[in-house]
Amino acid sequence: MRPTRRRQTALSSLIAAATLLVEVSASPAFAASSFPTYLACSVNVDATPSAIVSADFNHDGTPDVALADQMGSKVLVLLANSARFAVGDCIGAVQSLSINTGSIPAALAAGDLDANDSIDIAVAVPNGILLLRNNGMGQFTAEAQPIVACDSPQSVVIADVDGDGRADIVVGNGNGMVTLLYGKSGGFEAPTSMSADGAVTSLVVRDLNNDSFLDIATVSSGNNDLIVFLQRAGVNRRNFDKLAAVPAGSSPTAAVAADFNLDGDLDLAISSGGKDGMLQTYPGPGLTAGANATTLPSKMLVGPSGVAAGDLNRDSKTDVVVSNQNEATVSFFEGDGQGNLTEIPGPCTDLTDQRCRVQTGPRGVVLADVDGDGRDDVITANQDSNSITVLLSSNPPPTPTLTHTLPGEAATATPTTTRTPGGACDTTHADGRGCDDAMCQSCVCGIDPPCCDTSWDDTCVSRVANECAAACATPSTTPTALATNTPTATLPATETPTATQTATGSPPSTPTATSSPTQSVRPTRTPLATFTATVTETPTKTATNTRTATGTPGASATPTSVCFAAGVCVEGQGCTIDAAAAPRADGWLWLLIPAFFGLHRFGSRRWSA
């Protein structure tokens, strides 16, 4: 059955409609206030990432990330921990797994290839498609040989193209062909191919004409064209009508499909133009030719390399982000629901020329809610800096701090945007502000939130020595069993014990000893992780009874190397910061702001994919 005249006319509108150049200059009609404020943090990876894909690989409810290593002939899987991301601990939030591909991977796709409810990965390698099978826990096994079905694949998509309930694979090749591998029981059928007239840079596999059958759109950087293949419906499925090519800009790099004008039909957005880049939209078949096709003043994108679409400001209209490879930035475009996209000033804490700053060479970009706040975060794969940058949508409120008072006065909580650590992690202190080592504090408070809410007491010190010994790296503490939790002598509430104190003034009178105070034992919480303690000595407190004593803080353990959001780096071996990414004068505040808020919510947070 051939397509009807109405269908041909409507589909021609998708291709023949003039492209829409999206406005890049800020406009009062497009305020960024409804967007979250994104906090940038970067993680160095053992890869030179040339492609990125996101999916929940280990069934924990948090999307993970996979990277194609352009130089190392491997795929790097980063399993995400939303609780760590929520407090800005990006390094501690990812667990890296490496899968050897035997040759250089060019592109990745994620999908359930064998209908076992686990997300697998298809990898485009020079001689075909290599399948990485997931065991359901985020651990992958590469098949012995790639499926030889194409020539120099550059893009790949997993989708049920023919609607038979089995996953298929669509491949865009460097030789200008589109190859389809239809799934069957136990494998794939012999490949079928059709010409795209030029090397396929990017693929979109979606229902572009709203007939319930998937179609294919290809973008070629070789001939600068967009070509759409419409699948025939009904019994003629697996047959495609190739529509006339439409100019897609100079050197188009990426394409994404979404309903930008809210008419029920999918539209396309394509990045192109190299150093003088642009983002163009192609209205779907619900529009007549030329509708919403106005050319607006434009500030050029700089090497646009990746495109992703989603409702970032929760106004039920689709927005777009574009990674600028030659500028190390991400551009945010707000959709108005009428098919127009306008670039807004980057809603980030770290900007370059009003765009969100990332590490150098962002090759690709994806949207995924890795911090569990219900909003998509933005993740870039940074080829030139061997890293990923995560723009976290979490925006913790000011953290209340306890105001100390004399006996008989009421304590008050004063909101503040800063938070001073409460002291050494292996000694007690009553002000409930965590401890000096941020990684240690993150581990302890993740298990025992009152350690950051109420006081850093004996139980918290025991957590340092036991469950969090590896994170805290405290060299001189003897583990204390939580089961017995034997209290040591403490001062009255009005006195402040410290690890070491030197009294000034006249010698104090002999204090009256306080014997065996009663201590309430809090319920033992299930730890996030179990660590082996390597510490050997029990800390003691020296009591004093003078208010004029001045204390010398005890020596803190050398902190574990860790970098937090907004470019803040905790001192430690192996921790580096790009000079260009150094935080502003107020950037260090982020290290301390989120720990209380994120970890206080940890127990009740609902993770979502």
Salt bridges, closest charged atoms under 4 A:
ASP69 OD2 - LYS74 NZ 2.50
ASP89 OD2 - ARG84 NH1 3.00
ASP114 OD2 - ARG133 NH1 3.30
GLU143 OE2 - ARG133 NE 2.90
ASP162 OD2 - ARG238 NH2 2.80
GLU189 OE1 - ARG238 NH1 2.86
ASP197 OD1 - LYS242 NZ 2.89
ASP211 OD2 - ARG7 NH2 3.49
ASP241 OD1 - ARG2 NH1 3.62
ASP241 OD1 - ARG232 NH2 3.02
GLU327 OE1 - ARG355 NH1 3.13
GLU343 OE2 - ARG355 NE 2.87
ASP350 OD1 - ARG357 NH1 3.82
ASP353 OD2 - LYS299 NZ 3.43
ASP431 OD1 - HIS429 ND1 3.68
ASP431 OD2 - ARG433 NH2 2.71
ASP448 OD2 - ARG463 NE 3.43
ASP448 OD2 - ARG522 NH2 3.17
ASP448 OD1 - ARG525 NH1 2.66
ASP453 OD2 - HIS600 ND1 2.94
ASP457 OD1 - ARG522 NH2 3.18
GLU467 OE2 - ARG463 NH1 2.61
ASP586 OD1 - ARG584 NE 3.47
